[in-house]
């Protein structure tokens, strides 16, 4: 089974004055599609608020909204870094759960009934070395939180995708390794932006490998379970060129993949100025 991009990419969101990076794409309680993600002005230090855009249909046109969480944190947490990275939104019981990360590994949860206002201080979910890039999916009654992190595996530092589970989005299990890159020892995980879906009768892990920056590869792994994806030589099922920080959504019974321009050091196709999001259908055939 070979997943393939089934049509030309369509640019649906543009920010001429900002770079855009890891984001989430979801249908909200109002029935509209919303995109929320990292926004900056060309530097890592400038990524202190989140862009927000929405549309009545997946392919737009998208309306740009005021930036989210633009103010410095005043929540009493030990890590008061202003940067806000890799948001992921889960809608449950009429409530929006916004997960994001402060560098270098502080993972927070904001909750609100209004996507445009987040008045309550965040809850600290966990802090671990270089833990980042949440993807949270509901499988078999359990929320599965996949994220990238360095981890010792059999006494050797490896790039990993870790997994935590929860029934209520508040209390999470200890992490287990869902996927590990055994190709080389590392001191910092180069696996990023994991995304897991169930499609065509199987589970798929999409993951960006920053060790392949010259090609900007997203690699796909297939499994019979959402708990563990194979590792090792040629364990991958497919590779998608020039796909940075992928998001997968289902609409009308069909799957679609979105990519973001990112910064130049992460995506060779990134513009020198500004940022964008593009969407295309993806087929599993």
Order of alpha helices (4+ residues) and beta strands (2+ residues): beta-beta-beta-beta-beta-beta-beta-beta-beta-beta-beta-beta-beta-beta-beta-beta-beta-beta-beta-beta-beta
